[in-house]
Amino acid sequence: MNSELINVRIKISGRVQGVFYRAETQKAAGRHNIKGWVRNLPGGDVEAVFEGEREDVEKMVDWCRKGPPASSVTSVKTEKNSTLENFTDFQITY
């Protein structure tokens, strides 16, 4: 299998705060072997950085489009970063 590590920054908009979005993102990241972080933004959005195998990151971004059951995602914007940060785990950074 040809593995390629990638790093993407993602911004999720909609009803994504107060609905366990960060905690569920952390659980999903664990299932998909993703490293990085997730946090709430002051304007009501959620921001995350995912690092891992391309296929795993794509699955994680797909998961974010739906989110946890109580959320209502209206938009997901992704931006590929050119450098890897070599995270060791996945954190909620608030």
Secondary structure, 3 states (H helix, E strand, C coil): CCCCEEEEEEEEEEECCCCCHHHHHHHHHHHCCCEEEEEECCCCCEEEEEEEEHHHHHHHHHHHHHCCCCCEEEEEEEEEECCCCCCCCEEECC
